[in-house]
Amino acid sequence: MRRFVVVAVPYLWLLALFLIPFVIVLKISLSDPAIAIPPYAPTLDLSEGWQGLKDFFAGLDFENFAFLTTDDLYWKAYLSSLRIAFVATLFTLLVGFPIAYGMARAEERWRPMLLMLVILPFWTSFLIRVYSWMGILSSEGYLNQVLLALGVVAEPLTILNTNAAVYVGIVYTYLPFMILPIYATLEKLDMSLLEAAEDLGCSRLSAFWLVTIPLSVPGIVAGCFLVFIPTIGEFVIPSLLGGSETLMIGKVLWEEFFSNRDWPVASAVAVILLLILIVPIILFQRNEQKQREAEG
Amino acid sequence: MRRFSWINATSLTLGFAFLYLPMLILVVYSFNASQLVTVWAGFSTRWYGELIRNEAFLDAAWVTLKVAVVSSTIATVLGTMAAYTLVRAGRFLGRTLFSGMIYAPLVMPEVITGLSLLLLFIGIGLDRGILTIVLAHTTFSMCYVSVVVSSRLDSFDRSLEEAALDLGCTPFEAFRLVTLPIIAPAVISGWLLAFTLSLDDLVIASFVTGPSATTLPMKIWSSVRLGVSPEINALSTILIAIVTVGVITASLVSKRAIAARQRDERAAAAAA
């Protein structure tokens, strides 16, 4: 009996608060907007019995999805989210790899400290970490003050409210997710392999390219997915740091819901976003499984 | 260390400067006397005073704290149960669905989680406010708790549980007296993770709340959208300080616990 409770309570909780909400989103994405409470039609009326159920299903259609394909805004937003996420992931890799490498090569007694320094920002409010760049990147911000004082630029650069600021924000907030898996693979790397490569006539640089990089691929792939997947649906960063040119689907969904109050379209946007995310998520899980098998 | 060259030293220095400089600037400028946030006009604690007198912020902080304590506690209980089920229950009907529902929220975009929960709450006619935020936060953070706890459950010696059962413990006693003390560190870090996630959440709370409850991130959001503000700098500094002290304390405590356990193990080995 107790055993049953242990399974049933979290199971029912997730069914009620995770799965059923999705079914509702799916259903509303097939409904039509209406000026009513709730603002969509049809609504399921079980008191009508079988006829009500039939009317309900007859009222569902793919109109909202058709609408998403006719309006440029949506598919541009999906593409642009994927592009921004991809480019930002590359930047995060370029910044994160040297840090992870440096940590893995640091003296062993320093490593726990360095690891804590990477994890600490993760516990700090995401919103505040994004916000901290607003003061740095604005036209009268700290970065421009420094650049003007040094005479590097003659006029303040416009960085805040552009895609460049969005990239900075993503790299900054997701950096720990890139560093940690790469560090984990580099730390386990057998140093004698590098020595062997050098003994066999490799230069240090070619040993790095031919030994270190290939062996750290699982960590790199894991880190890239951990940055790429959540970035696609990101809302806070494009809203605070991005500008009018920044088109991301998370922001579109938010505005569709809160500003336009078009629930059926917002739900359809969410359904497509999920479909897009399924591919990288499956690839990520394959990578994880391969790694586990390689270790096990 | 042979391979620790100046390149590594430079990349570490630059890397950590990049990670910490923005927050450091925020902390320094929170003591700026000027209303203009980017112009330094001498040291002052004026903004902390204004912050403490700002009732809207205090109310929001109180709401956030209540939500975080309640949701992370329920999430820890549910998440531990879920982890126990995943690792120990073997096969049961709908197991794949269950583990899917545990892992899916971890990769779900917040806007979708928020939207779907809101549509549910409206659908069943639940009044939106603190209760709905607690329900939403519990749902996604229990998944994080269960991932943390199940990795610990996976790694420990099951024969300890079996020994307890053989010696006449009921399954529940075996869990309470043997399993729980062993997985306690993971349960505690799960709670801390759930607590932080709840404190941090802006998007999901914005979707599921009603006019009666505003959380601190929502309050911060509505004021930073208009630009940098000295009061928010002060608030950020306080939050950064709390997190720093918390993380350092937690790591010292766990270090001491590990040292104590190693001492015990050595003593046990010596006695044997």
Chai-1 contact restraints between the chains, C-beta under 6 A:
chainA,res_idxA,chainB,res_idxB,connection_type,confidence,min_distance_angstrom,max_distance_angstrom,comment,restraint_id
A,R2,B,F172,contact,1.0,0.0,6.0,A-B,restraint_1
A,V6,B,M81,contact,1.0,0.0,6.0,A-B,restraint_2
A,V6,B,T85,contact,1.0,0.0,6.0,A-B,restraint_3
A,V7,B,T85,contact,1.0,0.0,6.0,A-B,restraint_4
A,V7,B,A89,contact,1.0,0.0,6.0,A-B,restraint_5
A,P10,B,L78,contact,1.0,0.0,6.0,A-B,restraint_6
A,P10,B,M81,contact,1.0,0.0,6.0,A-B,restraint_7
A,P10,B,A82,contact,1.0,0.0,6.0,A-B,restraint_8
A,Y11,B,F98,contact,1.0,0.0,6.0,A-B,restraint_9
A,W13,B,L78,contact,1.0,0.0,6.0,A-B,restraint_10
A,L14,B,M101,contact,1.0,0.0,6.0,A-B,restraint_11
A,L17,B,T139,contact,1.0,0.0,6.0,A-B,restraint_12
A,F18,B,M101,contact,1.0,0.0,6.0,A-B,restraint_13
A,P21,B,S116,contact,1.0,0.0,6.0,A-B,restraint_14
A,P21,B,L117,contact,1.0,0.0,6.0,A-B,restraint_15
A,P21,B,L120,contact,1.0,0.0,6.0,A-B,restraint_16
A,F22,B,S116,contact,1.0,0.0,6.0,A-B,restraint_17
A,I24,B,L119,contact,1.0,0.0,6.0,A-B,restraint_18
A,I24,B,L120,contact,1.0,0.0,6.0,A-B,restraint_19
A,I24,B,G123,contact,1.0,0.0,6.0,A-B,restraint_20
A,V25,B,S116,contact,1.0,0.0,6.0,A-B,restraint_21
A,P38,B,I122,contact,1.0,0.0,6.0,A-B,restraint_22
A,P98,B,S11,contact,1.0,0.0,6.0,A-B,restraint_23
A,I99,B,S11,contact,1.0,0.0,6.0,A-B,restraint_24
A,I99,B,G15,contact,1.0,0.0,6.0,A-B,restraint_25
A,G102,B,N8,contact,1.0,0.0,6.0,A-B,restraint_26
A,G102,B,S11,contact,1.0,0.0,6.0,A-B,restraint_27
A,G102,B,L12,contact,1.0,0.0,6.0,A-B,restraint_28
A,R105,B,R3,contact,1.0,0.0,6.0,A-B,restraint_29
A,R105,B,F4,contact,1.0,0.0,6.0,A-B,restraint_30
A,R105,B,N8,contact,1.0,0.0,6.0,A-B,restraint_31
A,E107,B,M1,contact,1.0,0.0,6.0,A-B,restraint_32
A,M116,B,S251,contact,1.0,0.0,6.0,A-B,restraint_33
A,L120,B,V247,contact,1.0,0.0,6.0,A-B,restraint_34
A,P121,B,L19,contact,1.0,0.0,6.0,A-B,restraint_35
A,W123,B,T196,contact,1.0,0.0,6.0,A-B,restraint_36
A,W123,B,V243,contact,1.0,0.0,6.0,A-B,restraint_37
A,W123,B,V247,contact,1.0,0.0,6.0,A-B,restraint_38
A,T124,B,I240,contact,1.0,0.0,6.0,A-B,restraint_39
A,T124,B,V243,contact,1.0,0.0,6.0,A-B,restraint_40
A,S125,B,D200,contact,1.0,0.0,6.0,A-B,restraint_41
A,S125,B,L239,contact,1.0,0.0,6.0,A-B,restraint_42
A,F126,B,D200,contact,1.0,0.0,6.0,A-B,restraint_43
A,L127,B,L202,contact,1.0,0.0,6.0,A-B,restraint_44
A,L127,B,P217,contact,1.0,0.0,6.0,A-B,restraint_45
A,L127,B,I220,contact,1.0,0.0,6.0,A-B,restraint_46
A,I128,B,S236,contact,1.0,0.0,6.0,A-B,restraint_47
A,Y131,B,V224,contact,1.0,0.0,6.0,A-B,restraint_48
A,S132,B,P22,contact,1.0,0.0,6.0,A-B,restraint_49
A,S132,B,M23,contact,1.0,0.0,6.0,A-B,restraint_50
A,S132,B,L26,contact,1.0,0.0,6.0,A-B,restraint_51
A,W133,B,P22,contact,1.0,0.0,6.0,A-B,restraint_52
A,M134,B,V228,contact,1.0,0.0,6.0,A-B,restraint_53
A,G135,B,V37,contact,1.0,0.0,6.0,A-B,restraint_54
A,G135,B,V228,contact,1.0,0.0,6.0,A-B,restraint_55
A,E140,B,T38,contact,1.0,0.0,6.0,A-B,restraint_56
A,G141,B,T38,contact,1.0,0.0,6.0,A-B,restraint_57
A,I229,B,V107,contact,1.0,0.0,6.0,A-B,restraint_58
A,G233,B,P109,contact,1.0,0.0,6.0,A-B,restraint_59
A,G233,B,V111,contact,1.0,0.0,6.0,A-B,restraint_60
A,F235,B,V111,contact,1.0,0.0,6.0,A-B,restraint_61
A,F235,B,V203,contact,1.0,0.0,6.0,A-B,restraint_62
A,G250,B,V111,contact,1.0,0.0,6.0,A-B,restraint_63
A,L253,B,V111,contact,1.0,0.0,6.0,A-B,restraint_64
A,W254,B,V111,contact,1.0,0.0,6.0,A-B,restraint_65
A,A270,B,I112,contact,1.0,0.0,6.0,A-B,restraint_66
A,A270,B,L115,contact,1.0,0.0,6.0,A-B,restraint_67
A,I281,B,V107,contact,1.0,0.0,6.0,A-B,restraint_68
